[in-house]
């Protein structure tokens, strides 16, 4: 949803008319879901690590990894939303710099 909106804005980018910051402001409700995820990330990783001590659970995750998780571990997928927010900040910094590269 967010990526689609940014793609629409940047496809016809005009530095005098395109308002990417306003778009981010309109998406604040959508972005709020990250707060809960980020706040619970350490707990989720600790719990998952504890479950990985169970051989059955470890085998289950291995089957998932081999069968469709593109070779990535579940920890790799858990960190992706955490990494996404700083990327949005970097995008906005590039766009506000007036470089025209956004």
Secondary structure as UniProt FT lines:
FT   HELIX           2..11
FT   TURN            15..17
FT   HELIX           20..26
FT   HELIX           28..31
FT   HELIX           33..51
FT   TURN            52..53
FT   HELIX           55..68
FT   TURN            70..71
FT   HELIX           74..96
FT   TURN            97..98
//
